[in-house]
Amino acid sequence: MKKFRQVIGFNLIEIALVVAIVGILIAIAVPGFTRARAQSHARACQENLQKIESAREHYGQDHSMAPDTAVKVTINDLVLGGYLKVTPTCPDGGIYVVGLEVGTNPTCSLGGEHVTRKK
């Protein structure tokens, strides 16, 4: 009678199957994570733009400026004047542009739909 040796471990087919399943799960999950990250950055950018707009409006009211007054207000003016606690930074590395007129919306240098504030 032959004695059968007990084989311990995995064979190539089992390992290939596990790798394929993990690959499929990653292919399903990664786009969702990247979309959630982009949406998070977009929300943070929109909130920063709203804070800048609100600070600029308070700046204009404190200095008795009409809504259509063309005046150069920078983010540094808003921070140094106490209208913003810190200089907001774009999560994607863009630069915020305050705008010349008090009534205009601030924008981000990266542009795009997710960073322009819509009223």
Biopython code that builds the backbone (N, CA, C, O; Angstrom):
import numpy as np
from Bio.PDB.StructureBuilder import StructureBuilder

atoms = [
    (1, "MET", "N", (0.813, -1.188, 0.000)),
    (1, "MET", "CA", (0.000, 0.000, 0.000)),
    (1, "MET", "C", (0.856, 1.252, 0.000)),
    (1, "MET", "O", (1.854, 1.340, 0.716)),
    (2, "LYS", "N", (0.453, 2.221, -0.814)),
    (2, "LYS", "CA", (1.163, 3.473, -0.871)),
    (2, "LYS", "C", (0.635, 4.419, 0.189)),
    (2, "LYS", "O", (-0.559, 4.465, 0.485)),
    (3, "LYS", "N", (1.547, 5.152, 0.735)),
    (3, "LYS", "CA", (1.130, 6.183, 1.686)),
    (3, "LYS", "C", (1.042, 7.503, 0.935)),
    (3, "LYS", "O", (1.956, 7.889, 0.205)),
    (4, "PHE", "N", (-0.070, 8.177, 1.131)),
    (4, "PHE", "CA", (-0.242, 9.481, 0.511)),
    (4, "PHE", "C", (0.270, 10.561, 1.447)),
    (4, "PHE", "O", (-0.053, 10.615, 2.634)),
    (5, "ARG", "N", (1.066, 11.395, 0.861)),
    (5, "ARG", "CA", (1.608, 12.492, 1.630)),
    (5, "ARG", "C", (0.592, 13.633, 1.668)),
    (5, "ARG", "O", (-0.004, 13.966, 0.644)),
    (6, "GLN", "N", (0.397, 14.223, 2.822)),
    (6, "GLN", "CA", (-0.555, 15.319, 2.957)),
    (6, "GLN", "C", (0.129, 16.600, 2.489)),
    (6, "GLN", "O", (1.203, 16.951, 2.979)),
    (7, "VAL", "N", (-0.491, 17.291, 1.546)),
    (7, "VAL", "CA", (0.075, 18.512, 0.981)),
    (7, "VAL", "C", (-0.477, 19.704, 1.750)),
    (7, "VAL", "O", (-1.689, 19.859, 1.903)),
    (8, "ILE", "N", (0.435, 20.542, 2.231)),
    (8, "ILE", "CA", (0.027, 21.730, 2.978)),
    (8, "ILE", "C", (0.369, 22.941, 2.126)),
    (8, "ILE", "O", (1.470, 23.045, 1.585)),
    (9, "GLY", "N", (-0.587, 23.854, 2.014)),
    (9, "GLY", "CA", (-0.368, 25.075, 1.238)),
    (9, "GLY", "C", (-1.435, 25.240, 0.178)),
    (9, "GLY", "O", (-2.449, 24.542, 0.170)),
    (10, "PHE", "N", (-1.183, 26.174, -0.712)),
    (10, "PHE", "CA", (-2.148, 26.478, -1.767)),
    (10, "PHE", "C", (-1.528, 26.122, -3.106)),
    (10, "PHE", "O", (-0.315, 26.206, -3.300)),
    (11, "ASN", "N", (-2.385, 25.727, -4.012)),
    (11, "ASN", "CA", (-1.864, 25.485, -5.347)),
    (11, "ASN", "C", (-2.035, 26.758, -6.191)),
    (11, "ASN", "O", (-2.632, 27.735, -5.738)),
    (12, "LEU", "N", (-1.521, 26.732, -7.386)),
    (12, "LEU", "CA", (-1.492, 27.919, -8.244)),
    (12, "LEU", "C", (-2.891, 28.405, -8.600)),
    (12, "LEU", "O", (-3.116, 29.613, -8.679)),
    (13, "ILE", "N", (-3.808, 27.521, -8.809)),
    (13, "ILE", "CA", (-5.180, 27.913, -9.179)),
    (13, "ILE", "C", (-5.855, 28.644, -8.030)),
    (13, "ILE", "O", (-6.549, 29.635, -8.254)),
    (14, "GLU", "N", (-5.667, 28.180, -6.824)),
    (14, "GLU", "CA", (-6.276, 28.849, -5.672)),
    (14, "GLU", "C", (-5.713, 30.256, -5.492)),
    (14, "GLU", "O", (-6.461, 31.197, -5.228)),
    (15, "ILE", "N", (-4.413, 30.397, -5.634)),
    (15, "ILE", "CA", (-3.794, 31.716, -5.497)),
    (15, "ILE", "C", (-4.271, 32.648, -6.611)),
    (15, "ILE", "O", (-4.563, 33.815, -6.349)),
    (16, "ALA", "N", (-4.354, 32.163, -7.824)),
    (16, "ALA", "CA", (-4.823, 32.976, -8.946)),
    (16, "ALA", "C", (-6.271, 33.409, -8.728)),
    (16, "ALA", "O", (-6.634, 34.537, -9.063)),
    (17, "LEU", "N", (-7.084, 32.544, -8.181)),
    (17, "LEU", "CA", (-8.475, 32.875, -7.906)),
    (17, "LEU", "C", (-8.580, 33.984, -6.857)),
    (17, "LEU", "O", (-9.368, 34.916, -7.019)),
    (18, "VAL", "N", (-7.803, 33.891, -5.800)),
    (18, "VAL", "CA", (-7.821, 34.916, -4.756)),
    (18, "VAL", "C", (-7.339, 36.250, -5.307)),
    (18, "VAL", "O", (-7.923, 37.289, -5.001)),
    (19, "VAL", "N", (-6.288, 36.238, -6.110)),
    (19, "VAL", "CA", (-5.769, 37.466, -6.710)),
    (19, "VAL", "C", (-6.820, 38.092, -7.626)),
    (19, "VAL", "O", (-6.984, 39.312, -7.635)),
    (20, "ALA", "N", (-7.521, 37.280, -8.382)),
    (20, "ALA", "CA", (-8.564, 37.796, -9.270)),
    (20, "ALA", "C", (-9.708, 38.417, -8.481)),
    (20, "ALA", "O", (-10.212, 39.473, -8.863)),
    (21, "ILE", "N", (-10.122, 37.794, -7.400)),
    (21, "ILE", "CA", (-11.206, 38.342, -6.575)),
    (21, "ILE", "C", (-10.781, 39.658, -5.941)),
    (21, "ILE", "O", (-11.551, 40.619, -5.933)),
    (22, "VAL", "N", (-9.567, 39.710, -5.412)),
    (22, "VAL", "CA", (-9.072, 40.956, -4.823)),
    (22, "VAL", "C", (-8.990, 42.049, -5.893)),
    (22, "VAL", "O", (-9.347, 43.195, -5.623)),
    (23, "GLY", "N", (-8.538, 41.723, -7.076)),
    (23, "GLY", "CA", (-8.471, 42.691, -8.173)),
    (23, "GLY", "C", (-9.832, 43.245, -8.537)),
    (23, "GLY", "O", (-9.970, 44.442, -8.787)),
    (24, "ILE", "N", (-10.836, 42.386, -8.569)),
    (24, "ILE", "CA", (-12.199, 42.834, -8.874)),
    (24, "ILE", "C", (-12.711, 43.760, -7.781)),
    (24, "ILE", "O", (-13.328, 44.783, -8.078)),
    (25, "LEU", "N", (-12.466, 43.416, -6.522)),
    (25, "LEU", "CA", (-12.911, 44.274, -5.418)),
    (25, "LEU", "C", (-12.235, 45.642, -5.458)),
    (25, "LEU", "O", (-12.878, 46.662, -5.211)),
    (26, "ILE", "N", (-10.949, 45.664, -5.766)),
    (26, "ILE", "CA", (-10.238, 46.942, -5.875)),
    (26, "ILE", "C", (-10.781, 47.759, -7.037)),
    (26, "ILE", "O", (-10.939, 48.974, -6.919)),
    (27, "ALA", "N", (-11.067, 47.107, -8.156)),
    (27, "ALA", "CA", (-11.603, 47.813, -9.318)),
    (27, "ALA", "C", (-12.964, 48.430, -9.024)),
    (27, "ALA", "O", (-13.321, 49.455, -9.604)),
    (28, "ILE", "N", (-13.713, 47.817, -8.136)),
    (28, "ILE", "CA", (-15.025, 48.362, -7.766)),
    (28, "ILE", "C", (-14.876, 49.491, -6.753)),
    (28, "ILE", "O", (-15.602, 50.482, -6.833)),
    (29, "ALA", "N", (-13.949, 49.367, -5.799)),
    (29, "ALA", "CA", (-13.846, 50.310, -4.690)),
    (29, "ALA", "C", (-13.094, 51.596, -5.026)),
    (29, "ALA", "O", (-13.489, 52.665, -4.559)),
    (30, "VAL", "N", (-12.033, 51.529, -5.814)),
    (30, "VAL", "CA", (-11.171, 52.694, -6.050)),
    (30, "VAL", "C", (-11.912, 53.867, -6.694)),
    (30, "VAL", "O", (-11.723, 54.995, -6.238)),
    (31, "PRO", "N", (-12.735, 53.678, -7.714)),
    (31, "PRO", "CA", (-13.446, 54.832, -8.275)),
    (31, "PRO", "C", (-14.356, 55.528, -7.254)),
    (31, "PRO", "O", (-14.509, 56.749, -7.287)),
    (32, "GLY", "N", (-14.947, 54.762, -6.363)),
    (32, "GLY", "CA", (-15.786, 55.369, -5.324)),
    (32, "GLY", "C", (-14.975, 56.212, -4.365)),
    (32, "GLY", "O", (-15.416, 57.285, -3.951)),
    (33, "PHE", "N", (-13.789, 55.736, -4.008)),
    (33, "PHE", "CA", (-12.927, 56.508, -3.116)),
    (33, "PHE", "C", (-12.445, 57.787, -3.780)),
    (33, "PHE", "O", (-12.428, 58.841, -3.145)),
    (34, "THR", "N", (-12.055, 57.714, -5.040)),
    (34, "THR", "CA", (-11.569, 58.911, -5.723)),
    (34, "THR", "C", (-12.690, 59.923, -5.927)),
    (34, "THR", "O", (-12.459, 61.128, -5.834)),
    (35, "ARG", "N", (-13.890, 59.449, -6.203)),
    (35, "ARG", "CA", (-15.036, 60.354, -6.353)),
    (35, "ARG", "C", (-15.363, 61.026, -5.030)),
    (35, "ARG", "O", (-15.647, 62.223, -4.999)),
    (36, "ALA", "N", (-15.327, 60.272, -3.936)),
    (36, "ALA", "CA", (-15.606, 60.845, -2.617)),
    (36, "ALA", "C", (-14.545, 61.877, -2.246)),
    (36, "ALA", "O", (-14.862, 62.906, -1.649)),
    (37, "ARG", "N", (-13.302, 61.609, -2.593)),
    (37, "ARG", "CA", (-12.220, 62.574, -2.311)),
    (37, "ARG", "C", (-12.424, 63.850, -3.103)),
    (37, "ARG", "O", (-12.256, 64.943, -2.563)),
    (38, "ALA", "N", (-12.785, 63.731, -4.378)),
    (38, "ALA", "CA", (-13.017, 64.916, -5.212)),
    (38, "ALA", "C", (-14.198, 65.728, -4.686)),
    (38, "ALA", "O", (-14.143, 66.958, -4.668)),
    (39, "GLN", "N", (-15.262, 65.054, -4.260)),
    (39, "GLN", "CA", (-16.419, 65.761, -3.708)),
    (39, "GLN", "C", (-16.060, 66.459, -2.406)),
    (39, "GLN", "O", (-16.538, 67.563, -2.144)),
    (40, "SER", "N", (-15.232, 65.834, -1.594)),
    (40, "SER", "CA", (-14.797, 66.438, -0.348)),
    (40, "SER", "C", (-13.978, 67.700, -0.611)),
    (40, "SER", "O", (-14.163, 68.718, 0.055)),
    (41, "HIS", "N", (-13.077, 67.626, -1.582)),
    (41, "HIS", "CA", (-12.288, 68.798, -1.942)),
    (41, "HIS", "C", (-13.185, 69.908, -2.491)),
    (41, "HIS", "O", (-12.978, 71.085, -2.198)),
    (42, "ALA", "N", (-14.180, 69.524, -3.286)),
    (42, "ALA", "CA", (-15.088, 70.514, -3.858)),
    (42, "ALA", "C", (-15.878, 71.223, -2.763)),
    (42, "ALA", "O", (-16.028, 72.445, -2.793)),
    (43, "ARG", "N", (-16.382, 70.456, -1.795)),
    (43, "ARG", "CA", (-17.132, 71.076, -0.692)),
    (43, "ARG", "C", (-16.250, 72.007, 0.125)),
    (43, "ARG", "O", (-16.678, 73.097, 0.505)),
    (44, "ALA", "N", (-15.026, 71.585, 0.397)),
    (44, "ALA", "CA", (-14.110, 72.419, 1.171)),
    (44, "ALA", "C", (-13.798, 73.716, 0.417)),
    (44, "ALA", "O", (-13.729, 74.787, 1.020)),
    (45, "CYS", "N", (-13.613, 73.616, -0.879)),
    (45, "CYS", "CA", (-13.325, 74.796, -1.687)),
    (45, "CYS", "C", (-14.523, 75.740, -1.711)),
    (45, "CYS", "O", (-14.352, 76.953, -1.585)),
    (46, "GLN", "N", (-15.719, 75.212, -1.867)),
    (46, "GLN", "CA", (-16.924, 76.043, -1.864)),
    (46, "GLN", "C", (-17.111, 76.731, -0.518)),
    (46, "GLN", "O", (-17.502, 77.898, -0.471)),
    (47, "GLU", "N", (-16.839, 76.026, 0.572)),
    (47, "GLU", "CA", (-16.949, 76.633, 1.898)),
    (47, "GLU", "C", (-15.929, 77.754, 2.066)),
    (47, "GLU", "O", (-16.244, 78.798, 2.637)),
    (48, "ASN", "N", (-14.708, 77.545, 1.573)),
    (48, "ASN", "CA", (-13.704, 78.602, 1.645)),
    (48, "ASN", "C", (-14.134, 79.829, 0.851)),
    (48, "ASN", "O", (-13.963, 80.959, 1.308)),
    (49, "LEU", "N", (-14.692, 79.609, -0.338)),
    (49, "LEU", "CA", (-15.152, 80.728, -1.154)),
    (49, "LEU", "C", (-16.295, 81.475, -0.471)),
    (49, "LEU", "O", (-16.367, 82.701, -0.555)),
    (50, "GLN", "N", (-17.182, 80.756, 0.200)),
    (50, "GLN", "CA", (-18.264, 81.411, 0.933)),
    (50, "GLN", "C", (-17.722, 82.247, 2.082)),
    (50, "GLN", "O", (-18.205, 83.351, 2.330)),
    (51, "LYS", "N", (-16.719, 81.726, 2.786)),
    (51, "LYS", "CA", (-16.112, 82.481, 3.888)),
    (51, "LYS", "C", (-15.443, 83.745, 3.370)),
    (51, "LYS", "O", (-15.557, 84.809, 3.980)),
    (52, "ILE", "N", (-14.744, 83.628, 2.240)),
    (52, "ILE", "CA", (-14.080, 84.798, 1.661)),
    (52, "ILE", "C", (-15.111, 85.835, 1.244)),
    (52, "ILE", "O", (-14.931, 87.027, 1.491)),
    (53, "GLU", "N", (-16.197, 85.383, 0.609)),
    (53, "GLU", "CA", (-17.235, 86.308, 0.164)),
    (53, "GLU", "C", (-17.878, 87.013, 1.353)),
    (53, "GLU", "O", (-18.104, 88.222, 1.312)),
    (54, "SER", "N", (-18.167, 86.274, 2.395)),
    (54, "SER", "CA", (-18.769, 86.866, 3.588)),
    (54, "SER", "C", (-17.817, 87.869, 4.239)),
    (54, "SER", "O", (-18.241, 88.950, 4.648)),
    (55, "ALA", "N", (-16.547, 87.520, 4.335)),
    (55, "ALA", "CA", (-15.558, 88.432, 4.930)),
    (55, "ALA", "C", (-15.414, 89.685, 4.093)),
    (55, "ALA", "O", (-15.285, 90.783, 4.635)),
    (56, "ARG", "N", (-15.436, 89.534, 2.775)),
    (56, "ARG", "CA", (-15.313, 90.702, 1.902)),
    (56, "ARG", "C", (-16.527, 91.608, 2.016)),
    (56, "ARG", "O", (-16.393, 92.831, 1.976)),
    (57, "GLU", "N", (-17.712, 91.021, 2.157)),
    (57, "GLU", "CA", (-18.920, 91.835, 2.325)),
    (57, "GLU", "C", (-18.876, 92.601, 3.650)),
    (57, "GLU", "O", (-19.271, 93.765, 3.711)),
    (58, "HIS", "N", (-18.395, 91.946, 4.704)),
    (58, "HIS", "CA", (-18.262, 92.650, 5.985)),
    (58, "HIS", "C", (-17.223, 93.760, 5.878)),
    (58, "HIS", "O", (-17.402, 94.836, 6.449)),
    (59, "TYR", "N", (-16.147, 93.507, 5.156)),
    (59, "TYR", "CA", (-15.124, 94.517, 4.923)),
    (59, "TYR", "C", (-15.741, 95.715, 4.206)),
    (59, "TYR", "O", (-15.508, 96.864, 4.584)),
    (60, "GLY", "N", (-16.527, 95.438, 3.172)),
    (60, "GLY", "CA", (-17.177, 96.513, 2.415)),
    (60, "GLY", "C", (-18.159, 97.303, 3.260)),
    (60, "GLY", "O", (-18.237, 98.525, 3.134)),
    (61, "GLN", "N", (-18.911, 96.625, 4.121)),
    (61, "GLN", "CA", (-19.858, 97.323, 4.985)),
    (61, "GLN", "C", (-19.133, 98.184, 6.013)),
    (61, "GLN", "O", (-19.553, 99.307, 6.294)),
    (62, "ASP", "N", (-18.049, 97.661, 6.571)),
    (62, "ASP", "CA", (-17.296, 98.429, 7.566)),
    (62, "ASP", "C", (-16.637, 99.653, 6.969)),
    (62, "ASP", "O", (-16.421, 100.646, 7.664)),
    (63, "HIS", "N", (-16.314, 99.593, 5.682)),
    (63, "HIS", "CA", (-15.667, 100.724, 5.015)),
    (63, "HIS", "C", (-16.659, 101.510, 4.151)),
    (63, "HIS", "O", (-16.243, 102.287, 3.292)),
    (64, "SER", "N", (-17.958, 101.321, 4.368)),
    (64, "SER", "CA", (-19.041, 102.053, 3.692)),
    (64, "SER", "C", (-18.909, 102.019, 2.176)),
    (64, "SER", "O", (-18.986, 103.055, 1.516)),
    (65, "MET", "N", (-18.711, 100.826, 1.628)),
    (65, "MET", "CA", (-18.600, 100.665, 0.180)),
    (65, "MET", "C", (-19.913, 100.149, -0.381)),
    (65, "MET", "O", (-20.563, 99.290, 0.215)),
    (66, "ALA", "N", (-20.296, 100.681, -1.527)),
    (66, "ALA", "CA", (-21.497, 100.193, -2.219)),
    (66, "ALA", "C", (-21.191, 98.828, -2.822)),
    (66, "ALA", "O", (-20.028, 98.522, -3.083)),
    (67, "PRO", "N", (-22.221, 97.991, -3.053)),
    (67, "PRO", "CA", (-21.984, 96.643, -3.598)),
    (67, "PRO", "C", (-21.248, 96.620, -4.934)),
    (67, "PRO", "O", (-20.574, 95.636, -5.238)),
    (68, "ASP", "N", (-21.359, 97.683, -5.747)),
    (68, "ASP", "CA", (-20.696, 97.689, -7.049)),
    (68, "ASP", "C", (-19.395, 98.488, -7.043)),
    (68, "ASP", "O", (-18.863, 98.814, -8.104)),
    (69, "THR", "N", (-18.883, 98.802, -5.861)),
    (69, "THR", "CA", (-17.656, 99.570, -5.751)),
    (69, "THR", "C", (-16.464, 98.717, -6.177)),
    (69, "THR", "O", (-16.286, 97.599, -5.692)),
    (70, "ALA", "N", (-15.656, 99.246, -7.080)),
    (70, "ALA", "CA", (-14.458, 98.537, -7.519)),
    (70, "ALA", "C", (-13.313, 98.915, -6.586)),
    (70, "ALA", "O", (-12.807, 100.036, -6.633)),
    (71, "VAL", "N", (-12.916, 97.988, -5.755)),
    (71, "VAL", "CA", (-11.828, 98.231, -4.825)),
    (71, "VAL", "C", (-10.993, 96.961, -4.742)),
    (71, "VAL", "O", (-11.535, 95.855, -4.741)),
    (72, "LYS", "N", (-9.702, 97.117, -4.674)),
    (72, "LYS", "CA", (-8.832, 95.940, -4.606)),
    (72, "LYS", "C", (-8.736, 95.476, -3.163)),
    (72, "LYS", "O", (-8.082, 96.109, -2.334)),
    (73, "VAL", "N", (-9.394, 94.369, -2.876)),
    (73, "VAL", "CA", (-9.347, 93.758, -1.553)),
    (73, "VAL", "C", (-8.645, 92.420, -1.716)),
    (73, "VAL", "O", (-9.064, 91.592, -2.524)),
    (74, "THR", "N", (-7.585, 92.207, -0.956)),
    (74, "THR", "CA", (-6.860, 90.942, -1.026)),
    (74, "THR", "C", (-7.210, 90.091, 0.189)),
    (74, "THR", "O", (-7.788, 90.576, 1.162)),
    (75, "ILE", "N", (-6.855, 88.838, 0.112)),
    (75, "ILE", "CA", (-7.094, 87.941, 1.244)),
    (75, "ILE", "C", (-6.289, 88.402, 2.446)),
    (75, "ILE", "O", (-6.740, 88.278, 3.584)),
    (76, "ASN", "N", (-5.088, 88.937, 2.195)),
    (76, "ASN", "CA", (-4.280, 89.453, 3.306)),
    (76, "ASN", "C", (-4.985, 90.603, 4.019)),
    (76, "ASN", "O", (-4.910, 90.715, 5.242)),
    (77, "ASP", "N", (-5.678, 91.466, 3.251)),
    (77, "ASP", "CA", (-6.451, 92.551, 3.875)),
    (77, "ASP", "C", (-7.528, 91.979, 4.781)),
    (77, "ASP", "O", (-7.778, 92.503, 5.866)),
    (78, "LEU", "N", (-8.161, 90.911, 4.336)),
    (78, "LEU", "CA", (-9.243, 90.310, 5.121)),
    (78, "LEU", "C", (-8.708, 89.627, 6.375)),
    (78, "LEU", "O", (-9.344, 89.665, 7.429)),
    (79, "VAL", "N", (-7.529, 88.999, 6.258)),
    (79, "VAL", "CA", (-6.939, 88.320, 7.422)),
    (79, "VAL", "C", (-6.407, 89.345, 8.416)),
    (79, "VAL", "O", (-6.671, 89.250, 9.615)),
    (80, "LEU", "N", (-5.658, 90.325, 7.916)),
    (80, "LEU", "CA", (-5.081, 91.339, 8.805)),
    (80, "LEU", "C", (-6.160, 92.216, 9.439)),
    (80, "LEU", "O", (-5.983, 92.718, 10.549)),
    (81, "GLY", "N", (-7.267, 92.397, 8.737)),
    (81, "GLY", "CA", (-8.369, 93.198, 9.274)),
    (81, "GLY", "C", (-9.235, 92.439, 10.265)),
    (81, "GLY", "O", (-10.123, 93.027, 10.883)),
    (82, "GLY", "N", (-8.996, 91.153, 10.428)),
    (82, "GLY", "CA", (-9.760, 90.363, 11.376)),
    (82, "GLY", "C", (-11.041, 89.772, 10.801)),
    (82, "GLY", "O", (-11.863, 89.237, 11.545)),
    (83, "TYR", "N", (-11.218, 89.862, 9.509)),
    (83, "TYR", "CA", (-12.430, 89.316, 8.890)),
    (83, "TYR", "C", (-12.300, 87.813, 8.645)),
    (83, "TYR", "O", (-13.307, 87.106, 8.584)),
    (84, "LEU", "N", (-11.074, 87.324, 8.506)),
    (84, "LEU", "CA", (-10.784, 85.897, 8.410)),
    (84, "LEU", "C", (-9.727, 85.576, 9.464)),
    (84, "LEU", "O", (-8.792, 86.349, 9.671)),
    (85, "LYS", "N", (-9.883, 84.426, 10.132)),
    (85, "LYS", "CA", (-8.900, 84.051, 11.156)),
    (85, "LYS", "C", (-7.570, 83.640, 10.538)),
    (85, "LYS", "O", (-6.505, 84.039, 11.010)),
    (86, "VAL", "N", (-7.639, 82.846, 9.487)),
    (86, "VAL", "CA", (-6.441, 82.383, 8.791)),
    (86, "VAL", "C", (-6.672, 82.482, 7.291)),
    (86, "VAL", "O", (-7.809, 82.579, 6.829)),
    (87, "THR", "N", (-5.591, 82.458, 6.548)),
    (87, "THR", "CA", (-5.710, 82.477, 5.096)),
    (87, "THR", "C", (-6.201, 81.116, 4.621)),
    (87, "THR", "O", (-5.533, 80.110, 4.861)),
    (88, "PRO", "N", (-7.357, 81.058, 3.950)),
    (88, "PRO", "CA", (-7.856, 79.762, 3.481)),
    (88, "PRO", "C", (-6.985, 79.221, 2.352)),
    (88, "PRO", "O", (-6.492, 79.975, 1.513)),
    (89, "THR", "N", (-6.806, 77.912, 2.346)),
    (89, "THR", "CA", (-6.022, 77.267, 1.289)),
    (89, "THR", "C", (-6.911, 76.300, 0.525)),
    (89, "THR", "O", (-7.749, 75.606, 1.101)),
    (90, "CYS", "N", (-6.709, 76.274, -0.769)),
    (90, "CYS", "CA", (-7.470, 75.373, -1.639)),
    (90, "CYS", "C", (-6.971, 73.947, -1.415)),
    (90, "CYS", "O", (-5.761, 73.725, -1.405)),
    (91, "PRO", "N", (-7.865, 72.978, -1.236)),
    (91, "PRO", "CA", (-7.430, 71.596, -1.025)),
    (91, "PRO", "C", (-6.717, 70.992, -2.231)),
    (91, "PRO", "O", (-5.983, 70.014, -2.089)),
    (92, "ASP", "N", (-6.926, 71.566, -3.420)),
    (92, "ASP", "CA", (-6.273, 71.042, -4.613)),
    (92, "ASP", "C", (-5.054, 71.865, -5.020)),
    (92, "ASP", "O", (-4.447, 71.605, -6.059)),
    (93, "GLY", "N", (-4.694, 72.857, -4.203)),
    (93, "GLY", "CA", (-3.497, 73.647, -4.474)),
    (93, "GLY", "C", (-3.723, 74.900, -5.285)),
    (93, "GLY", "O", (-2.754, 75.513, -5.733)),
    (94, "GLY", "N", (-4.958, 75.308, -5.493)),
    (94, "GLY", "CA", (-5.232, 76.527, -6.240)),
    (94, "GLY", "C", (-5.059, 77.768, -5.380)),
    (94, "GLY", "O", (-4.790, 77.675, -4.183)),
    (95, "ILE", "N", (-5.215, 78.931, -6.002)),
    (95, "ILE", "CA", (-5.112, 80.203, -5.303)),
    (95, "ILE", "C", (-6.458, 80.906, -5.415)),
    (95, "ILE", "O", (-7.040, 80.982, -6.498)),
    (96, "TYR", "N", (-6.947, 81.417, -4.297)),
    (96, "TYR", "CA", (-8.229, 82.112, -4.304)),
    (96, "TYR", "C", (-8.049, 83.546, -4.784)),
    (96, "TYR", "O", (-7.129, 84.247, -4.361)),
    (97, "VAL", "N", (-8.941, 83.970, -5.671)),
    (97, "VAL", "CA", (-8.946, 85.323, -6.199)),
    (97, "VAL", "C", (-10.186, 86.009, -5.635)),
    (97, "VAL", "O", (-11.314, 85.581, -5.878)),
    (98, "VAL", "N", (-9.959, 87.076, -4.882)),
    (98, "VAL", "CA", (-11.066, 87.740, -4.195)),
    (98, "VAL", "C", (-11.951, 88.477, -5.174)),
    (98, "VAL", "O", (-13.173, 88.405, -5.044)),
    (99, "GLY", "N", (-11.406, 89.178, -6.142)),
    (99, "GLY", "CA", (-12.190, 89.949, -7.093)),
    (99, "GLY", "C", (-12.095, 91.427, -6.758)),
    (99, "GLY", "O", (-11.826, 91.800, -5.616)),
    (100, "LEU", "N", (-12.316, 92.262, -7.757)),
    (100, "LEU", "CA", (-12.158, 93.697, -7.558)),
    (100, "LEU", "C", (-13.391, 94.349, -6.957)),
    (100, "LEU", "O", (-13.267, 95.206, -6.082)),
    (101, "GLU", "N", (-14.555, 93.971, -7.397)),
    (101, "GLU", "CA", (-15.767, 94.601, -6.901)),
    (101, "GLU", "C", (-16.292, 93.857, -5.693)),
    (101, "GLU", "O", (-16.163, 92.637, -5.592)),
    (102, "VAL", "N", (-16.888, 94.608, -4.776)),
    (102, "VAL", "CA", (-17.398, 94.014, -3.545)),
    (102, "VAL", "C", (-18.509, 93.014, -3.846)),
    (102, "VAL", "O", (-18.628, 92.016, -3.135)),
    (103, "GLY", "N", (-19.314, 93.240, -4.854)),
    (103, "GLY", "CA", (-20.452, 92.372, -5.146)),
    (103, "GLY", "C", (-20.136, 91.148, -5.984)),
    (103, "GLY", "O", (-21.015, 90.308, -6.179)),
    (104, "THR", "N", (-18.899, 91.010, -6.496)),
    (104, "THR", "CA", (-18.574, 89.861, -7.346)),
    (104, "THR", "C", (-18.159, 88.659, -6.506)),
    (104, "THR", "O", (-17.686, 88.806, -5.379)),
    (105, "ASN", "N", (-18.340, 87.489, -7.063)),
    (105, "ASN", "CA", (-18.007, 86.261, -6.350)),
    (105, "ASN", "C", (-16.509, 85.979, -6.418)),
    (105, "ASN", "O", (-15.893, 86.184, -7.464)),
    (106, "PRO", "N", (-15.911, 85.511, -5.314)),
    (106, "PRO", "CA", (-14.514, 85.082, -5.379)),
    (106, "PRO", "C", (-14.413, 83.778, -6.167)),
    (106, "PRO", "O", (-15.376, 83.016, -6.257)),
    (107, "THR", "N", (-13.237, 83.535, -6.733)),
    (107, "THR", "CA", (-13.032, 82.319, -7.519)),
    (107, "THR", "C", (-11.726, 81.653, -7.099)),
    (107, "THR", "O", (-10.941, 82.207, -6.329)),
    (108, "CYS", "N", (-11.518, 80.459, -7.624)),
    (108, "CYS", "CA", (-10.277, 79.727, -7.396)),
    (108, "CYS", "C", (-9.511, 79.702, -8.713)),
    (108, "CYS", "O", (-10.115, 79.612, -9.782)),
    (109, "SER", "N", (-8.193, 79.781, -8.643)),
    (109, "SER", "CA", (-7.386, 79.827, -9.859)),
    (109, "SER", "C", (-7.489, 78.546, -10.690)),
    (109, "SER", "O", (-7.208, 78.559, -11.889)),
    (110, "LEU", "N", (-7.888, 77.448, -10.060)),
    (110, "LEU", "CA", (-8.020, 76.195, -10.808)),
    (110, "LEU", "C", (-9.242, 76.192, -11.704)),
    (110, "LEU", "O", (-9.297, 75.434, -12.673)),
    (111, "GLY", "N", (-10.232, 77.034, -11.393)),
    (111, "GLY", "CA", (-11.444, 77.083, -12.189)),
    (111, "GLY", "C", (-12.233, 75.804, -12.055)),
    (111, "GLY", "O", (-12.069, 75.058, -11.090)),
    (112, "GLY", "N", (-13.079, 75.557, -13.013)),
    (112, "GLY", "CA", (-13.856, 74.324, -13.003)),
    (112, "GLY", "C", (-15.176, 74.490, -12.280)),
    (112, "GLY", "O", (-15.380, 75.440, -11.524)),
    (113, "GLU", "N", (-16.051, 73.563, -12.525)),
    (113, "GLU", "CA", (-17.404, 73.614, -11.977)),
    (113, "GLU", "C", (-17.427, 73.475, -10.460)),
    (113, "GLU", "O", (-18.262, 74.091, -9.798)),
    (114, "HIS", "N", (-16.519, 72.671, -9.896)),
    (114, "HIS", "CA", (-16.582, 72.383, -8.467)),
    (114, "HIS", "C", (-16.039, 73.511, -7.603)),
    (114, "HIS", "O", (-16.245, 73.482, -6.389)),
    (115, "VAL", "N", (-15.367, 74.487, -8.156)),
    (115, "VAL", "CA", (-14.793, 75.521, -7.313)),
    (115, "VAL", "C", (-15.445, 76.884, -7.487)),
    (115, "VAL", "O", (-15.222, 77.759, -6.651)),
    (116, "THR", "N", (-16.228, 77.108, -8.513)),
    (116, "THR", "CA", (-16.880, 78.403, -8.666)),
    (116, "THR", "C", (-18.173, 78.396, -7.864)),
    (116, "THR", "O", (-19.000, 77.494, -7.997)),
    (117, "ARG", "N", (-18.327, 79.388, -7.054)),
    (117, "ARG", "CA", (-19.517, 79.468, -6.209)),
    (117, "ARG", "C", (-20.675, 80.013, -7.020)),
    (117, "ARG", "O", (-20.546, 81.021, -7.715)),
    (118, "LYS", "N", (-21.810, 79.332, -6.923)),
    (118, "LYS", "CA", (-23.001, 79.773, -7.652)),
    (118, "LYS", "C", (-24.027, 80.252, -6.644)),
    (118, "LYS", "O", (-24.253, 79.617, -5.614)),
    (119, "LYS", "N", (-24.641, 81.376, -6.954)),
    (119, "LYS", "CA", (-25.686, 81.900, -6.058)),
    (119, "LYS", "C", (-27.032, 81.366, -6.456)),
    (119, "LYS", "O", (-28.037, 81.690, -5.824)),
]
sb = StructureBuilder()
sb.init_structure("model")
sb.init_model(0)
sb.init_chain("A")
sb.init_seg("    ")
for serial, (resi, resn, name, xyz) in enumerate(atoms, 1):
    if name == "N":
        sb.init_residue(resn, " ", resi, " ")
    sb.init_atom(name, np.array(xyz, "f"), 0.0, 1.0, " ", f" {name:<3s}", serial, name[0])
structure = sb.get_structure()
